[in-house]
Amino acid sequence: MSEIVEIIDSLESKLKKLLAKIESLEHTLLELNANLKTATMLSNQQNQEIEMLKKKIVSLKMANSLLGSDENKKDTKLKINSLIREIDYCIAQLSE
């Protein structure tokens, strides 16, 4: 009979340890999920900022090429030709 009591006590002890471990893991999971949400939000913000900066770079390159910098003479000519074609197209549309 004493052996059965010892086995039951051992099982109870192991069960308590297991429940404590489960609770600890659930707490860790909640923390990790919170960290994941934070990291995802930060990543999204950084991606939006990267896209905004890419658009700014394109705008600045265009402005620089329209100003006629020596580095971008070819780009400047191509942009001017493109603008002239757009204007010609608009004039043709208005005259019809």
C-alpha positions in Angstrom: 0.0 0.0 0.0 2.9 2.3 0.8 4.3 1.8 -2.7 1.0 3.0 -4.3 1.0 6.1 -2.2 4.6 6.8 -3.2 3.7 6.3 -6.9 0.7 8.6 -6.6 2.8 11.3 -4.8 5.4 11.0 -7.5 2.7 11.3 -10.2 1.2 14.4 -8.5 4.7 15.9 -8.2 5.4 15.3 -11.9 1.9 16.6 -12.8 2.5 19.8 -10.9 5.8 20.3 -12.6 4.2 19.6 -16.0 1.4 22.1 -15.3 4.0 24.7 -14.2 6.0 24.1 -17.4 2.8 24.5 -19.5 1.9 27.8 -17.8 5.5 29.0 -18.3 5.4 28.1 -22.0 2.0 29.8 -22.5 3.4 32.9 -20.9 6.5 32.7 -23.2 4.1 32.2 -26.2 2.2 35.4 -25.3 5.4 37.4 -25.0 6.7 36.0 -28.3 3.4 36.9 -30.0 3.6 40.4 -28.7 7.1 40.7 -29.9 6.1 39.4 -33.3 3.3 42.0 -33.6 5.7 44.7 -32.7 8.3 43.5 -35.2 5.7 43.2 -37.9 4.4 46.7 -37.3 8.0 48.1 -37.4 8.7 46.2 -40.6 5.6 47.6 -42.2 6.5 51.1 -41.2 10.0 50.7 -42.5 8.7 49.3 -45.8 6.4 52.3 -46.2 9.3 54.6 -45.4 11.5 52.8 -48.0 8.8 53.2 -50.6 8.4 56.9 -49.8 12.2 57.4 -50.0 12.3 55.6 -53.3 9.7 58.0 -54.7 11.6 60.9 -53.3 14.8 59.6 -55.1 12.9 59.4 -58.4 11.5 62.9 -57.9 14.9 64.3 -57.0 16.6 62.6 -60.0 13.9 64.0 -62.3 14.3 67.5 -60.8 18.1 67.2 -61.1 17.8 66.1 -64.7 15.4 68.9 -65.6 17.8 71.4 -64.1 20.3 70.2 -66.6 23.1 68.9 -64.5 26.2 67.7 -66.4 25.8 64.2 -65.1 22.3 63.7 -66.5 22.3 65.5 -69.9 21.0 62.4 -71.7 18.3 61.9 -69.1 17.4 65.6 -69.4 17.0 65.4 -73.2 15.0 62.2 -73.0 12.7 63.8 -70.4 12.2 67.0 -72.4 11.4 64.9 -75.5 8.9 62.9 -73.5 7.3 66.1 -72.2 7.1 67.5 -75.8 5.5 64.4 -77.1 2.9 64.6 -74.3 2.2 68.2 -75.0 1.9 67.4 -78.8 -0.6 64.6 -78.0 -2.7 67.0 -75.8 -2.7 69.6 -78.5 -3.8 67.0 -81.0 -6.6 65.9 -78.7 -7.8 69.4 -78.2 -7.8 70.2 -81.9 -10.1 67.3 -82.7 
